[in-house]
Amino acid sequence: MGLLSALTWPVTGPARGGWWVLQQIVSAAEAEIYDEGRIVAELRALTAEVESGRISEDEHAAAEEVLLERLMEARARRHEQIKDAPW
């Protein structure tokens, strides 16, 4: 740690720590939102709801479209992560 870093630590330390916490929260939220298994489970639950009559076909179609878009985005993100892997 350099002299300048040591002198500015009382001011910048809490901000850096807060930034790290925010990054961790965003990362966890994205992992949850783009979890393919969870999206597929939500699609199955949605199908069960329309079959049982709890929601209409129109509600089903709208919700299914949102979930399918999220699934495509999740797969694109996974593909990017694999492509960017250092191996």
N, C-alpha and C positions, 0 to 999 in steps of 0.2 A: 504494500500500500504506500503510495507516494505521499509527500508532505501535503500537497493540495487536497488529495482525497481524505487524508486524516483530518485536515482542518474543516473541510466542508461536510464531513460525515454527519454531524448533528443536524444539519439542515437537509441533506439529500438522502440520508439513510431511511427515514420514515417514508419518504416519497417512493423510493425504490422498493421498499418492502410492500407498500400498498399496491404498487404497480404489479409486483410479482403475484400478490394475492388475486388481483383482478385477472391476470393471465391464467391462473389456475382455475378460477371460476368459469371463465369463458371456455377453456379447454374441456372442463368436465361437462359443461352444458352442451357443447358441440358433440362430444362423444355420445351423450345421451340422445340428443336430437337425431343424429345421423347413424344410430345403431340399427343396422339392417334387420337384425332379429326382432327388435322391438317394433319396427315399422311393419314387418310382415305379420307380427302378432296383432297389431292394430288393424291391419287389413282383414284378418280373419275374424276379429271381433266385430268389425263393421259389417261384414257379410252375415254374421250370426244375428246382428241386430235387425238387418233388413229382412232376413228370413223369418224372424219371430214377429215382425210387424211393428217393432218399436220405433223405426224410422222409415220414412218414405223412400221411394226409388230416387227421387230428386235429391234428397239429403244424402243418400248413399253415394250417388254419382259425384256430387260436389266434394264430399269428404274423401272419396276414393281418389279423385284427381289430385287433391293436395298431398295425400300420402304417397301416391305414385311419383309425383314430382320430387318429394323428399327422398324417396328410395333411389331415384335416378341420380340425384345430387350426392347421396351417400356413396353410391357406387363410383361416381366420378371422383369423389374425394379419395376413396380407397385406391383407385387406379393411379391417381397423382402421387399418393404416398408411396405406392410400390415403385412407380417410375422414378421417384426422387430418392429412393433408398440407396445408400452408399455401396451396395454390393454390386 
